[in-house]
Amino acid sequence: MRPDGRDPAELFLGSEAGATAYREAMERATEAALDATGRAAPYSGDGPDDHEERLAGFDPLPDEGRGLRRVIEEVGEHVLSRSVDPSNPRCVAHLQCPPAVPGLAAEAMATALNQSLDSWDQSPAATLLEQRMIDELCGLFGYDGGDGVFTGGGTQSNLMGLLLARERRCREAFGRSPREEGLPPEADALRIVCSEATHFTVRQAAAQLGLGEERVVSVPTNAGELSVEALDRVLEGLYDRGLDPFALVATAGTTDFGAIDPLEAMAERAAEYGAWFHVDAAYGGALALSDEHRGKLAGIERADSIAVDFHKLFYQPISCGAFLLRDGDDFELMGRNAAYLNPEGDAERGVPNLVSKSLQTTRRFDALKPYVTFRALGREGLAEPIEYTLDLAEAAAERLASDPAFELLHEPTINTVVFRYRPTGIPGDASREEWTDRINGEVRRRLLASGEAIVARTAVDGVTSLKLTLLNPRTTLGDVEAIMAAIREHGTRIEAGGVAA
C-alpha cells in the first residue's frame, strides 16, 4: 500500500483490485462515450479558440493526480461532448465511419490484453488469428497463395507497395538493393504512374523512398477515372524518353468521387511493361463483400499488391488496415532479422514472427476488430449496410440533380456525392466561378459553426464544391434533404447580404 492509501494493484489487471477498478473505469468511460453520441447535432460548433480556451485550465500533468473518476467526467464534458460524432446521421464529410459495436467490443478486448504483433512470443494466438484473417482477405480479393499484414491504414499500405516495387526493380534491373546500398544512379529513370486523382500518399511515398515527388507521373481522368487512352500515351512517351515506369498505381475509390480506375486495363498495361501493379482500395475494397457491387473491382486479383482499410466502409474503429501481396515471397524484399525478436533460426522452425512483414515493430492487435465483426455479422450482414449507403448516394444524387438550387458534379460510383450550391445572381465585382467558390466555402463554414451538419469540401475545376460522404447506414434520404435545405437557407442569406467571407 502506498503512503496515500492507494493500492498500486488498482492500476493494473491481474488482481481482484485491478479487475474491480477496470470494470468501474470501463463503465464510466462507456457512459461518457454514450453521452457524447446520439446528440441531435453532429458537432458543438466550437471553433479552435473555443477549444483552446476551455482546455487551458486543465493541466495534462499535474503534480498530484485528480482521480480517474473525475478525469473521465472532465473528458466527457469538455472533450467528448464537443467532438465530432461520426455516428450522427448528419456527419457526412469524410471517410470517417461510424464504428460498429462488434469492432468497439474487439477494440476493448485488444487494448486490455495489449498484444504486440511483432514476435510470436508476445502474441501467439493473436499472430495466428491475424494470419487467418489475411488468408481470408486474400481469398476475398482473388489471391491464391497470397500473404499480407495488418497496417495502420492506406498511407502505410501504399508506402509498402511502392517500397517493394522499387526494391524489386532495382535488384532485377540494376543488380543493387536500395535498402542495403542506396539508390543507384540509374534510379533517376524510375517513374510511378497513376491518375491525377490518386491519393496524395503516393507522392508522399515517392518522397520517402528517395525518388522524389517529381518522379510521379499523373494521367488525366474521365469522370474521375483514369483514362486508358491517356495512360497509353503516357507510357509510350516515357519509354520513348528512356524512362522506366516501374510501378503503376490504380485507385479503387477516390476520396472525392469514389471513382474506380479501369483495373483490368491497367493490369494488362502493367504486365506489358513489366511494372508492379498496386491497387489502393482503401475506400472501395469493401465492395468485395457485396454480390451486387463486387464486379466493380474486376481485375483487382491481378494486382501485385493491394491496400485496404477497415476503418472506412468496413465500419471498424480507427486505425485498421491491411496490405496484401499476391506473391507472399515478395516480403523477402523488405524482411530483416533481429536477434531479440526474430532470429533467422525461428523461420526454419516455423515460428511466425510477423515483424519481418511490417514497417512497424510494436504493432496493435487490430486484426481482432474485423475478425469479431466478420464472425458476428457474416458476409451478408456486412454487405447490407454497404449496399444501403450506395443506394442512398444514388437517391441523393437524384434529389440534387432535380433541385435548381444545386449543381450535381458527378454520378456516384460508391457513396460520395459531389455538388455545389448554385447562386441565383452574381455581384458586379466577381465572376460566376469566383462567387460560386466563395459562397460554397462560406456555406460549409456556417454549417460547421452551427453544428447542424458536417459536409466536406473539395475543388472541382478550381471551384470550391461540397461533398456528402454517405457512410452511415443510419443516414436517411430525409437527413440528406434536411442538409440540402440548410445549405439552401445559408446560401440564400449569404446572397442577400452580398458578402461571403
N, C-alpha and C positions, 0 to 999 in steps of 0.2 A: 504494500500500500504506500502511495506517495504521501509526503507531508501534508498536501492539501486535501487528503482524504479520498482522492480519486484512485480507482483501481486501474492500472495500465492495461489489464486484460480486457477492459471495456472497449479499447481502441482496435482490437483485432479479433478476427474469427478464430475458432478453435477451442473456445471455452464457453461455459454457460453464460458468464458475464458478457462476453463478446457477442454471443448469439442473441441475448436479450437486447443489447444496445443496437445491434444491427436491425432486428425486427422493428424496434421503435423508430430508428432513424429512417428506415425504408418506408414505414407507414407515413411518417411526417413528410418525407420527400414526395411520396406518391400523392398525398393530399395537396401539396404545394403545386405539383405539376398539373393535377386535375383542375385546381382553381384557376390556373393560367390558361387552360384550354376551354373551349365551349363558350367563349365570350361572344357577344353579339357582333363585335367588330374584330377584324384580324390584327389590329395594331392600336396602340395607345395614341399614336400621332405625335409622340415626343420627337424633338429634333436632337442633334448631337449635344447642344448646350444644355438641354433639359436633363439628359442622362448624366452629363458631366457634373452638373450642379447637385443632382440628387445623390450621386455616388461619392461625392467629395468628402462627405462626413464619415465615410466608412473606411477605417484603416485595415488594409488587407493583412497586415502582420502586426497586431497589437502586442504589447509586452505581456499582457495577460489575456488568456482566452475568454471568449464571450459565452461559451457553451454551445453545443451543437443545436439544441432546440431553438435557441434564439437566432442563431445564424441561418438556419433553414427558414425560419419565419421572415427574416430580413431579405433573404434571397427571393423568396416567394413574392413578397410585397414590392420590392424595389427592382428586381431583375426579371423574374419570370413573367409577372403580370404586365410588364411593359416591353415584352419581347414580341417579335413576330410569331404568330400562331399558324404554322403550316397546315394544321388540321381544320382551320376555318374555311368554309366553302368559298369565301371571297378573297382568300390569299391565293392569287393566281399569277404570280410574277415569274418566279424562277423554277428551275428543275430541283426544287426543294420539296420533297414529297411529304405527305402526312405519314408518319411511321405506323406500320401495322402492329397491333397488340402482340402477336406472336414474336415479332422481332424485338419489341421492347422487353418482353419476358426473357428472351435469349440474351439481350444486352445485359440485363441484371445478373443473370447466371454467369455469363462470361467474365464480367467485371469482378464478381465475387471470387471466382477461382483464379483469376489473374494468370492464366497460362501464357507462356511466351513461345510463339511458334517458330523459333529458330532452331532449337535442338530437340531431339526426341526425348531426352531425359527431363526436359522441362514441361513437355506437353504430350505425353504418349497417346492418350485417347484422342486428344484434340488434333494431333498430327494426322492420325488415320482418318478421322472424320473429315478433315479438310481434303484429304486425298480422295475420299469417296465423293465429296461434293464436286471436286474438279473432274472426276471421271464422269459424273452425271452431266456436268456442264459441257464437257467435250462431246458427249453423245447428243446433247440438245442442239449443238451447233454443227453437227455432222463431222466431227473429228473422230477418226478411227485410230486409236492408239496415241492420241494426243496427251498433253500434260499441261500443267498450269500452276498458278499460285494465287492466293488472295492478296489484294493490294489495298491501298488507301483510296483508290479511285482512278479515274481515267487519266489524270495527269501522270501518275506513276506508271500506269499500264502503257500509255503511249510512249513514254520515255524508254521503257524496257523493250518494246517492239523495235524502235529505231536504234537502240543500242545494239541489239542482236543483229539487226540488218547491217549496221556499219561494221561490226566485228567480222561478220561472215564475208562481206565483200572485200574488206582489206586483207583478210587472210587468203582468200581464194585468188584475188586479182593481183595483190602486191606482195604476198608472202610475208605479211607483217601483222602483228596483233597490236592494235592501238592501245588495248588495255595494258600490255606489257612494255611496249616500246614507243608509244605515242603515235600520232598520225603521220603517215609517210607523206612526202611532197606530192605524190600522185593524188592524194585525197582532195586536192583543190578542185578536181574534176567531178567530185561526187555531188549529186543533186537528189533532193527529196521532192517528189511531185505529188501535189494534192490540189483540191479545188480551192477557189478563193473563199469559200465558206467554211473551210476546215477550221477546227478549234485552234485557238492561239497556242495551245500547248505543243503543237507540232513544231512551230517556230521556236518555242522555248526549249524544246528538246534538242533541236539543232544547235542552239547556242550552248547548251550544257554539254553536248557531245563534242564540242570543239570545232564543229563545222561552220557555225555562224548562220544567222537567220537569213542572210542573203543566198544561202545555198538551197533555200526552199523556193520552189517554182510553183506559182499559183496558176490554176487552169480556170478559165471562165465557166460560169454556170448557166443553166437554163432552169428558171423557176426554182433556184436553189440547189439543183442537182448538177454535178459535174457534167460538162458537155463532152461526149465521146469524140466528136469531130475535133473539138479544140484540143483534147488530150492527144490525139494522133498528131496534130500539128506541133504541139509542144515537144513530144517525144522525138519526132523526126528532126526537129530543129536542134534539140540537144545533141543528138548523135552526129548531126552534120557539123556541129561545132567541136566535136571531140570530147563532149561531156558525158558523164555516166549517171543516168537516173537509176540509182541502186535501190531506191525504195519508193513504192507507190502507196499512198495512204488514201483510203476511202472512208467516208463518213456514213454511218447508218443512223441518221437522226441528228441533223444540225441543230444548234442551240436556238436559232431564230425560227426557221421554217419547218424544222423537223424533217428536212429533206433527206432522202436516202439515195446515195450515189448509185450508178449502174454497176453493181458488184460483179455480175457475170462478165461484162465487157472489160472491166478493169482487171479482173483476174486473168483474162486472156492476154491483155497487153503486158501484164507483169510477167507471165510465162514467156511471152515472145521476146521480151527484153531482158529476161533473167533478173528481174527486180524482186525484192522482197515485197510481199503484198500484206499490208497491215490494215485492218478494219477497226476504226474507232466506233464501236457500237455501245458506247457508254449510255446513251439515251435509248436508242431503238432496239437494243439487244433483247429486251423483254418481249418483243413481238414474237420471238421464237416459241413462246408458251401458247400462243393463240392459233388454233386451226384456221381461223378466219384471216389472220394477218401475217402468218409466218412466211408466206410466199414473197412478201416484200423484201425478205432477206436472202432470196435465192442468190447463190454464188458465194455466200459468206464462208461456206465449208471449204472453199479453195484458198482462203487466206492463210498466209504463214502464221499470222498471229492476230488475236482479237482482244480488244479492250471492252469490258462490260462492267457496268456499275449496278449495284443493288440498291443504292440509296437514291435512285431516281424512280423508274417505273416498276421496280420490284418492291417498293414500299418498305425499305429497310432503314433503320436509324443510321445516320452518318457516323463514321465513314465505313464503306464496304464496297469493294470492287474485286475484279478478278482479271488476270492476264492469262490468256490461253495460247498454247502453241500447238500447231498441227503436228510437228515432229518434236517430241519431247527431248530428243537428243540435243537439240539446239541450245538447251540450257547449259551445256558444257562450255558454250562460248562466253559465259559470264560467271561460271562456278568458281569457287575458291574454297580452300580448307583452312581452318584454324584449329590448332591442337586442342583448345579447351572446349570447342563446340562440335566440330565435325571433322575429326581426323580422317585421313584417307582410308584407313582400315575399316571405318564404320560402313562405308558404302559397300565394301566387299562382303561384309557380314549382314548386309540387308537392313541396316539401321537407317530409317528415313529422317535425316536431318534436313529440314526444308530451307535452311538459311542459304544454301547454295543456289536456290532458285529466286531469291529475292534481293531487292536493293536495300531492304531493311535488315537489321539484326533483330532486335527486340520487335516482336510483331504480335498484335492482338489476335484473339480467337474470334475473328469476325465471321468466319465460316459458320459458326453456330447460328447466327441470325437467319440467313436464308435456309439453313437446314431445318430449323424449327418451323419456320413459316411454310416451307415446301411440304414438310411432313404433315403439318396441321391442316393445310388447305387443299393440297393436291394440285395437279396441273389445272383442272377445271376451275377450282376455287381461285387460283391465281390469275387465270385468264379473264375471269368475269369482270373485275374492276378495270383491267386494261381495255377490254373491248368497250365497256361502258364509256370511258373517257374519250375514246376515239370517236364513238358515235356522237357524244356531246360536242366535240370540236366541230364535226360536220354541221350539226344543228346550229351552233353558234355562228359559224361562217355564213350560213343561210340567212340568219337574222341580220347580221351586219350588212350583207350584200343587199338586202331588201330595204335597208333604212337609209334615206338620203343624207342623214347626218354623218354617215360613216363611209369610208372607202376601204373595202376589203382588198388586201395586197397579195393574197395567195389562197389557194385551196389547200387545206391542211392535209398533211401526209400522216402524221401521228396525232398529237393532241395539242399543238400550239397553233394559235390563230393570230396573225399579224394584221393590223389595220390602222387607220388614222381617223381622228375626228376631222370632218370636212367643214372648214369655216364657210359661213354664208356670204361674207364680204372680205374685202382686203383694204387695210389702211393705205392712204396715199403714199406713205413713206416706205412701203415694203412690197416685195414681190409675193406672189401666191406661195412659192416654196418657203420663203423666209417666214411669212406669217403662219403657215401651217406648221413649220418647225417649232416656232416659238409657242404657239398655242397648245400643241400637243405636249410639249415639255412641261408647260405650266399646269395643264390638266392633271398630268400624272403626279406632279409635286403636291397639288392640292388634295388629291385623293389620299396620298400617303399622310399628309399633315392632318387630315380629318380622321384618319384611321378607318374610314368606311370600306376601303378596298385597296388591295395592293396589286397593281398591274406592272408589267415590265415595260421597259423602253428599249428601243434599238434604233438603228438608222437604216432606211431603205432609200437608195439613190441619194444619200446625203441628207435626207429629211427625217427628223425625229418621228418615230412611229410607236404605236402601243402594241403590247403583246399579252394575250391570255395564255398562260401555261396551265392547261386543264388536267392536272394530275390527280386531283382529289375526286374519288368516286362519290363523295357526298355533295359535290357541287352540282346544282341542277341548272336547267335552262332558265328557270326563274331567277337564280343568282346572276347568271350572265346578263339577263335583261335588266336586272337592278343595277348592275355595274354600267351597262350602256346608258341607262337613264341618268346615273350620277355623272358620267362623262359628258353627256349632252347638256346637263344642267350647268356644270362648271364651264364648259365651252361657251355656252350662251352668255353667261355672266362675264367671262373674260372679253368676249367680243363687244358686249355692251359697254364695258369700261374702256375698251380700246387699247389696253396695255397688257402685255404678257411679259413677266419678268424673265 
